[in-house]
Amino acid sequence: MSLAPGSENDVDKRIAKFFGAYSPSRDMKAVYHYVDEDGVRDAAGKLGNAGATPSGFVDYKSNPMAVYINRNTKLEGTVEHETLHLYGIKLLGFYGAGKDKVSHLFEGLTEYFTRKIVSGPRTSYAAEFSAAKQLAALTGDANLQTMFFQAKASVVLDCLTQPVYNKWRDFVNDRNWGDAEKCLKARKPCAGSKP
């Protein structure tokens, strides 16, 4: 699969069509860089991720943000995943981060929505995806989409309460998958939630 500049525009259209009213137009602007594997590795190295060869990533610290996409990736959905990060970034502080400084919750939510719009199989962020799927089973897709795309944390907090959410979020971000699952397992779906 070869990706070219402008692919993100088609992805924005597909996101708007699939998620409809939940996804206002993306207001987080970014510059997309479609580079080869060495270009992704070099960009990641400059950010302290030496040796990483991801299919793509977002540099949140640059202004405007920069999205690096390996134009020769074999992983379907890379542009979709990285573009979806730009939709959900407003709540990055709410999602928190683990000891490794990665928000595994944000990756899981992003992957959850990526798999909804990509037809091919994806295996990225399997544990993170499972955690987001468990949250969706409680809150319902409509509430999860409202939180992610419209930056309204209250729809999840109304369902889980702040203390339960914080505990679960910390388990997810520290990759303590068993405790994260137990934290939500006994809870009943929220009123009005539809998977």
N, C-alpha and C positions, 0 to 999 in steps of 0.2 A: 504494500500500500504506500503510495507516495502522496505526501501532503504539500500543498502549495499556499502561498500567501493568499488571503481572502477566504480560506476555508472556514474561518471563525464567523464570517458573515452568514454563511449557510447554517452553521450551528445555532447562531442566535435566532434565526428564523424558525428552525426546528424546535428549539426550546420554547419560543413564544407559542407556536402552534400546539405543541404537546401539553404544556402546562397552562396555557390560556391565561385566564384572569389572575392566576397566582403569580405569574412572572411578569412584572412590569419590565419595560425595556431596561437593558443593562446600563446602569449609570456609572459603573466602575470602568473607567477607560484604561486600556492597556495597549502596549505595543507588542505585537506578535513577531517572534523571530523563528522562522522555519529553517533549521540548521541541521547539519549532519550529526552523527553521534559524538564526534570530537567537539563540535560546537556546544552541544548540551553538556558534555563532561567539563569543558572549559568554563562555561557559565556557572555550573554547579560548584566547581572548584573555587571560583572567585567568591562564592557565598559561604565557603567553609564546608562544602560537601565533596571534598576531594575524593576521586575514585568512583563517585556515583555516575551511573549512566542511565538516568531515568528516561522514560519515553517523553516526558515533558514535566514542567514545573512552572510555578508562578513565583517571580521575585516580587514580593509584596513591598519591599523597602525602596525600590526604585520609583521615581516619579516622572512620568506615569509608570504604573506597574508594568513589568515585562513578563511576557509569557514565552517560554522556550519550548518549542516542539521539535522533536526529532522527526524530520520530514520522511525518514525511511523506516518508521516504526512498524513493527509487525503486530502491534497491539491495537485492535480496533477501539475507538472511543477516546483516544488521547485528547484530541482537540475538544471534544464534548466535556470531558472531565475537567480539563484545565479552565475552560470557559465557564463551566458551572461554578468553579471556585469564585469567580468574579461576581456572580450573583449572590452568593451566600456570605461573602466576606464581612459584611457589616456587623455580624454577630460573632466575629472571631474571638473577642474577649469572653463572650458568653460560653463559647465552646471550650475554652481553656486549652491547656497544653500539658503534656506529661513531663516526666523528668528528662526525657530526651528532647524536649522543646518542640515536639511535634503535637499538633492537635489531631489525635487519632479519631476523635469524634467528628471533626470537620471533614477529614478524609472519608470517614464512613458515610456521612450524610451526602457528600458529593458523589461518592461511588454509588450510593443508593439511587440517586436521581440519574446518574449516568446510565445505569443498567436499564432504566425505564425508557430511554430514548435510543439506545444502541441495540441493534438486532443481533449482532454476533456475541459469542460467549466472552465473558470477562472473568478473570481470576484475581485481578488486582484487589488489594485490601480486603481479602476474604473475611477476616475476623472483624474488621471495622464495619464492613457491609452487614454482617450478621447482627452486630450491635444496633446499627441504624434500623435494620429490619424489625428488630424486637421493639424498638421505640415506636416505629410506625404502627405496629400491631396494637399498641396501647393508645396512641394519639389519633390514629387514622391518617391517611395520606393528605387529606385536605388541611388538617392542622399542621402537619409537618411541612407541607409546601408553604403555608402561610408564614411559618416561622422562618424557613430558609430563604424564600424569595422576597418576603416583605419585611424581614427583620423584626418580627413580632414574637419575642420570646414568651410572652404571656400565655399563648395558646398551649405551650408545653408545660409551663409552670402551673397553670390552672389544672392541668391533668395530674402532674406528678408531685407538686409542691416543691419549693426551693430546696429544702434539705434533702429530699429523695433525689431530685435532679443532680444536685451537687455531688452527692455520694456516688451515683451512677456515672456521672461525667468523669469524676476522678478515677474510678475503676477503669473506664474505657481508655482514658488518656494515658494511664500507666500500664495499659495492656494486660490488665488483670481480668481476663475475659470471663472466667468462672464466677467471680464475685459480681461482675457487672450483670451477668445473666440472672443470678440469684436475686439481685437487688430489685429487678423488675418482674421476675417470674410470678410472684404471688399477687401482683397488682391486676386489677380488672381494667378492661378498656374504658376509656373516658366516655362520658355521655356524649352522644353525637358523633363518636368516632366511627369511621368506615374505612376498612383496610383498602 
